[in-house]
Amino acid sequence: MRDLRGLIDDWLANGQMKVVEGADWDLEIGAISEVSGLGQEPPALLFDKIKGYPQGFRVLVNMFQTQRRTARALGLSDALRGPALVNAIRKWMENYKALPPKVVTSGFVTENIMEGKGIDVFKFPVPKLHKEDGGRYIGTQDAVITKDLEGGWVNLGTARVQVQDPSTVSIYISPGKQTRLIAERYWERKQSCPVAIVCGIEPVLFAAASLGLPWGVSEYDFAGHVHGEPVKIVDGQYTGLPIPADSEIVLEGEMPPPDVDSRPEGPFGEWTGYYASGTRPAPVVHVKRVYYRDEPIITVVGDLKIYPLDSYLSILFRSAEIWNELEKCGITDVKGVWLLESGMRFLLVISIKQRYGGHARQAAHVALGAREGGYLGRFVIVVDDDIDPSNMADVLWAMATRCDPETSIEIVRGCWSSPIDPRIPPEKRKQGDFTNSRAIIDACRPFPWIKDYPKVHALDPEDRERILQKWSRVICS
Ligand SMILES: Cc1cc2nc3c(=O)[nH]c(=O)nc-3n(C[C@H](O)[C@H](O)[C@H](O)COP(=O)(O)O)c2cc1C
C-alpha cells in the first residue's frame, strides 16, 4: 500500500490521473471534477497552478471513482470487482488486532508551520465546489481527530469543514456521530474540545475515518492493522493530539461549546445530490496552528450527484463492515454486500444463500440494527445468491421477478438518519426530528416453495466461462 505521494506517482505512470493547470478554485475545480467524474473510467485529477495560487499548492479530486484505481490504491489486484473486492477488504478486518500508531518527532507535515497572527487557511487553494455552497470547503476527504475525555482513546471521523475566516473553520457533524458524542462530553463540562483536522490524507486512514467503527476503536489502530505497520504520528504542539506525520495539511485548534461560538454552516452540495441540510449554526474550530508539507495537497471529494458519489473506497469499506456486522450477529451464508452506486447508503443490497424460512428478513433487520448498516439508509434489498449485488440490472431483475409487493416489502419506522437526508419533511426538520423510515425489499425466491420457483434460463457461471475462453476472439467480456 502506498502513501498519497506514492499513489500519485503510480497513477500518473499508469494513466490513471491527469494534471490540470490553470483552473479557478471558485467553482471551476468543482465543475471540471463533475464533468470528468461522470464520464467512463474517469481519471483522478490533480489541480496545480490554481488561479491566484503558487505552483505546488494543489487539489486532488476524484481519487476513487473506479474500482480498478481503488483496488490499486489499496495494493489489491486491480482485476477484482464487486463483492470479491469487498471480500478482500474483509480479510483485513478479520482477526482485527489493534496496531497503535508510532510517535516520531517530525514528519513531512511539520515541514511548514503557521501560528499566531500568521495563520491564514486561505493560503491553500480551498475550493468552492458547487454553485450554492455557502463557502469554501477545506475539509471533505479529511479526518477530524478528537480524544474521548473519559475513555482516553483517539477518534478520527470524516466531516466537512468550511472556512469561516483565515483562522476559523466550522464543522458539520451529524447527530450520533462519534466525533459529536466526544465533543459533547467536553461541552457538557463547559470546555472546548481539542481538535486536529487532516485535510490531505492517505486512503486507508481516510477509509477508516469515514467508517463507523465501534466506540472505543481508534481509527489509527485500525489503519495500522490494515497497513501492517503503525501509522507514524507527531504530537500536535497545541492540543497534544496525534497528527499523521506524513499527511499534507493539518489544522489544529479547539472547538468551543456551540453556545459560546457557532457560525452558519452550508449549504453544501451533498453526496445525496441535494443541498438538503441547508444553513444551520455549526460548531467552529479556532485554528491555533497549521502544519503543512512542502507543495501541499488538499484531498477533495466533489460529492457528485449519482455516480459514484463519494467513491468506491467508501462503498467497499462500508459494504465490508456491514457484511461483518451481519456475520457477527450470526447471519450465515452471506454471499455479498454492496451499496449500489446510485444511492450509496440509501440502497443496500445483501445477497444470501437462503437456508431457512425468515433468513432473508433476518439479514435485513440485522443490517438495520447495526451501526454502519443502520445509519442514513432507505432500502435494504435482499437477493438470492445467484444475483450479483453490485450489478444494478441484476438486482432490479430480482426485484422485478421475485418480489411480491404485497408480501415482500416491510416498513421499519423511526430509524437513525441525518439532516442531509433530503426526504425529511420540513415539519419534522423544524422539530429537529431527523429519523426516517426504511423499506426492506425481500427480492429472494420465497423459501417455502423455492424448489418449485420457475427455473432461470441463463447460463451458469462455469458454462459462461467456458464459452468466453473458447470464443474470446468474437466475444468482448
Ligand atoms: C467523503 C465523506 C464526507 C463525509 N462528510 C460528513 C460530514 O460532513 N458530517 C458527518 O457527520 N459525516 C460525514 N461523513 C460520514 C462520516 O465520516 C462517517 O459516518 C464516520 O463513521 C463518522 O465517524 P465518527 O462516528 O467517528 O465521527 C462523510 C463521509 C465521507 C466518506
The ligand as a Gaussian input file, in Angstrom:
#p B3LYP/6-31G(d) Opt

LIG

0 1
 C      -16.447000      11.986000       1.835000
 C      -17.210000      11.859000       3.108000
 C      -17.695000      13.003000       3.718000
 C      -18.415000      12.916000       4.899000
 N      -18.863000      14.072000       5.481000
 C      -19.506000      14.003000       6.653000
 C      -19.936000      15.192000       7.309000
 O      -19.757000      16.307000       6.811000
 N      -20.538000      15.072000       8.511000
 C      -20.768000      13.857000       9.092000
 O      -21.305000      13.803000      10.194000
 N      -20.406000      12.700000       8.483000
 C      -19.763000      12.759000       7.295000
 N      -19.368000      11.611000       6.671000
 C      -19.706000      10.307000       7.294000
 C      -18.799000      10.042000       8.462000
 O      -17.469000      10.231000       8.119000
 C      -18.943000       8.614000       8.944000
 O      -20.264000       8.423000       9.355000
 C      -17.979000       8.264000      10.047000
 O      -18.250000       6.991000      10.505000
 C      -18.051000       9.239000      11.191000
 O      -17.076000       8.910000      12.131000
 P      -17.283000       9.168000      13.674000
 O      -18.544000       8.430000      14.082000
 O      -16.046000       8.625000      14.295000
 O      -17.428000      10.647000      13.881000
 C      -18.655000      11.654000       5.489000
 C      -18.154000      10.518000       4.878000
 C      -17.452000      10.607000       3.693000
 C      -16.933000       9.362000       3.050000

